[in-house]
Amino acid sequence: MKAAELRRWSFVPVGRVPPLWWLALAIALVGGDYLTGPYFQFPAIYVVPVTAAAWFSGAPVGLALAVVLPLIRLAFMLTLWGEPWDATTIIATAVTRVGVFAFMAVMAARLADHECSLAREVKVRASLLPVCTYCRQIRDADDQWTTLEAYAAQAKNTFSTGICPDCSRTHFPEHAPRWTA
């Protein structure tokens, strides 16, 4: 598979994303959270950078955001904004958010790892050539069986010959130790 085929979102670079990318997004969201004040429950949007960071940059980055973002909101609630609720409720809400966001970060990272392993497996399986055990014909992409020579003539790959260790011991016992060492 080409890297472009594996892209999920066009605004996210292909492959692992540097943690600074997520830091910039988190800062923008914290700014929006500050501007909306304590009554608007803007932290629900924190799910996006936490899960995306865990998916594209790994569990440690996602977990860091899962802890830092609710703690920043907690600091806003306790210091900058007048407490609209009691401190116990605010702290309990922050702890709950940390737990939920951390769970989402771990699950997103596990799913991303699983997707990568599946992509590797598909790549390996796509590169396998079915060969008949008896006549050594090869099944091509159109499910047609062709001889090795015919396949080699139309394939982009080049083939070379060799002798496996078993055949070298069977057919050339006097040279086998030297070839298979």
Secondary structure per residue as TSV (DSSP state, phi and psi in degrees):
chain	resnum	aa	ss	phi	psi
A	1	M	-	360.0	141.6
A	2	K	-	-80.2	156.3
A	3	A	H	-62.1	-35.1
A	4	A	H	-64.9	-30.4
A	5	E	H	-71.9	-23.7
A	6	L	H	-89.2	-5.9
A	7	R	-	-65.5	138.0
A	8	R	-	-100.2	-49.4
A	9	W	-	-125.7	138.9
A	10	S	T	-71.8	-24.5
A	11	F	T	-85.8	-5.4
A	12	V	S	-103.4	129.8
A	13	P	-	-60.9	156.1
A	14	V	S	-72.7	143.3
A	15	G	S	85.2	-160.9
A	16	R	S	-69.0	137.4
A	17	V	-	-101.8	133.5
A	18	P	-	-60.9	141.9
A	19	P	H	-58.6	-26.8
A	20	L	H	-62.9	-28.9
A	21	W	H	-61.6	-44.7
A	22	W	H	-72.7	-32.1
A	23	L	H	-62.9	-42.5
A	24	A	H	-62.7	-43.2
A	25	L	H	-64.2	-41.7
A	26	A	H	-64.4	-39.4
A	27	I	H	-63.7	-41.5
A	28	A	H	-62.3	-41.8
A	29	L	H	-69.2	-37.9
A	30	V	H	-64.0	-39.2
A	31	G	H	-61.6	-43.5
A	32	G	H	-64.1	-37.9
A	33	D	H	-64.1	-42.6
A	34	Y	H	-63.4	-42.7
A	35	L	H	-67.8	-29.6
A	36	T	H	-79.6	-19.1
A	37	G	-	85.2	-177.8
A	38	P	S	-77.4	-20.9
A	39	Y	S	-84.2	-27.9
A	40	F	S	-86.8	124.6
A	41	Q	-	-84.0	63.7
A	42	F	G	-64.6	-26.6
A	43	P	G	-59.5	-13.7
A	44	A	G	-60.2	-28.0
A	45	I	G	-71.5	-15.3
A	46	Y	G	-62.6	-17.1
A	47	V	H	-57.8	-37.8
A	48	V	H	-63.1	-55.8
A	49	P	H	-68.1	-31.5
A	50	V	H	-65.6	-51.4
A	51	T	H	-69.6	-39.2
A	52	A	H	-66.3	-40.1
A	53	A	H	-65.4	-41.1
A	54	A	H	-65.6	-38.3
A	55	W	H	-68.4	-48.8
A	56	F	H	-92.7	-20.6
A	57	S	H	-124.0	-5.5
A	58	G	-	106.7	164.1
A	59	A	H	-60.5	-41.4
A	60	P	H	-58.8	-40.3
A	61	V	H	-69.4	-44.0
A	62	G	H	-61.8	-41.9
A	63	L	H	-66.7	-36.7
A	64	A	H	-61.3	-45.3
A	65	L	H	-66.8	-35.7
A	66	A	H	-63.0	-27.7
A	67	V	H	-91.8	-44.4
A	68	V	H	-69.5	-43.9
A	69	L	H	-62.0	-48.4
A	70	P	H	-64.5	-31.0
A	71	L	H	-69.0	-35.1
A	72	I	H	-64.8	-44.0
A	73	R	H	-60.4	-41.4
A	74	L	H	-60.9	-42.9
A	75	A	H	-62.9	-41.5
A	76	F	I	-58.7	-46.0
A	77	M	I	-64.4	-38.5
A	78	L	I	-85.8	-23.6
A	79	T	I	-116.6	-54.4
A	80	L	I	-80.5	-43.2
A	81	W	S	-93.9	148.6
A	82	G	-	-65.5	137.7
A	83	E	-	-65.7	105.3
A	84	P	S	-77.2	-16.7
A	85	W	S	-129.6	168.9
A	86	D	-	-73.7	157.7
A	87	A	H	-60.4	-36.0
A	88	T	H	-62.7	-43.3
A	89	T	H	-65.5	-42.7
A	90	I	H	-63.0	-44.5
A	91	I	H	-67.8	-41.9
A	92	A	H	-62.1	-39.5
A	93	T	H	-64.0	-42.2
A	94	A	H	-64.7	-42.0
A	95	V	H	-64.8	-40.7
A	96	T	H	-62.5	-44.1
A	97	R	H	-61.0	-43.7
A	98	V	H	-58.8	-46.3
A	99	G	H	-61.9	-46.4
A	100	V	H	-66.2	-46.2
A	101	F	H	-65.2	-38.0
A	102	A	H	-64.8	-42.4
A	103	F	H	-60.1	-45.2
A	104	M	H	-63.5	-38.2
A	105	A	H	-64.9	-44.6
A	106	V	H	-63.4	-44.2
A	107	M	H	-66.0	-40.6
A	108	A	H	-64.8	-40.2
A	109	A	H	-66.1	-40.5
A	110	R	H	-64.2	-41.8
A	111	L	H	-64.0	-39.9
A	112	A	H	-64.7	-42.4
A	113	D	H	-62.8	-40.6
A	114	H	H	-64.9	-41.4
A	115	E	H	-63.0	-41.2
A	116	C	H	-63.3	-41.4
A	117	S	H	-67.6	-37.1
A	118	L	H	-65.5	-39.8
A	119	A	H	-63.6	-39.7
A	120	R	H	-64.2	-41.9
A	121	E	H	-64.9	-40.8
A	122	V	H	-63.2	-40.6
A	123	K	H	-63.0	-42.6
A	124	V	H	-65.4	-46.1
A	125	R	H	-66.4	-32.9
A	126	A	H	-70.1	-23.0
A	127	S	T	-89.8	-4.3
A	128	L	-	-79.3	141.4
A	129	L	-	-111.9	119.6
A	130	P	-	-70.4	124.3
A	131	V	B	-121.2	133.0
A	132	C	-	-65.6	133.1
A	133	T	T	-64.9	-31.8
A	134	Y	T	-94.0	-49.5
A	135	C	T	-104.2	-4.5
A	136	R	-	64.8	25.1
A	137	Q	-	-76.9	154.1
A	138	I	E	-113.4	135.6
A	139	R	E	-88.4	124.3
A	140	D	-	-89.6	-173.1
A	141	A	T	-65.9	-23.5
A	142	D	T	-90.9	13.3
A	143	D	S	64.6	25.3
A	144	Q	-	-101.3	138.6
A	145	W	E	-93.5	125.2
A	146	T	E	-129.4	161.2
A	147	T	-	-71.3	159.6
A	148	L	H	-58.8	-41.3
A	149	E	H	-64.9	-43.7
A	150	A	H	-65.1	-39.7
A	151	Y	H	-65.6	-41.5
A	152	A	H	-63.9	-33.1
A	153	A	H	-68.1	-32.6
A	154	Q	H	-102.6	-8.4
A	155	A	-	-81.5	154.3
A	156	K	S	-79.6	-23.5
A	157	N	S	-79.9	157.1
A	158	T	-	-107.9	150.3
A	159	F	-	-112.3	153.7
A	160	S	-	-134.5	162.8
A	161	T	-	-100.0	161.3
A	162	G	-	-166.1	174.7
A	163	I	-	-126.7	125.4
A	164	C	-	-72.6	159.9
A	165	P	H	-57.6	-39.1
A	166	D	H	-64.1	-46.4
A	167	C	H	-67.5	-35.1
A	168	S	H	-66.1	-36.9
A	169	R	H	-69.3	-35.8
A	170	T	H	-73.7	-48.7
A	171	H	H	-93.2	-25.5
A	172	F	-	-135.2	64.6
A	173	P	T	-61.7	-29.8
A	174	E	T	-70.9	-23.0
A	175	H	T	-105.7	-9.1
A	176	A	H	-56.5	-45.2
A	177	P	H	-61.9	-35.1
A	178	R	H	-72.4	-37.4
A	179	W	H	-79.0	-33.2
A	180	T	H	-98.0	1.7
A	181	A	-	-72.8	360.0
